């Protein structure tokens, strides 16, 4: 006779698995019923509308969409995170046949973090998810515009 045929059924472990699953289901149900799962997002402290324009020398001009002033210039071989992020958002616009007329929105949130959104496509990026160094690149643009904390 084999060793597995003689072993008793592990009822205690099976009961523990069902207990954990039951707790998870109760927790999810409570969150849904109370509205905890659908908490509204906090309102931003400050907002900046931006256009990103490619220049003939390979640099990128960052313009304040409200007054057209140049906020920053990203050199031809610099600003890798900003360039790649904006390239992804611009590709999404091109895929949806949306032009560059609608500005991108850079927002400072209550915790001091930043979010970048594209109202034209509905994309929203929580920049803190990319690490403090990458978020700081966008923060420098935000504060260079004269926006206050």
Secondary structure, DSSP 8 states (H G I E B T S, - for coil): --HHHHS---HHHHHHHHHHHHHHHHHHHHHHHHTGGG------SEEEEEEEEE-TTS-EEEEETTT--EEEEE-TT--HHHHHHHHHHHHHHHHTT--S-S-EEEEE-TTS-EEEEETTTTEEEEGGGG-HHHHHHHHHHHHHTT---
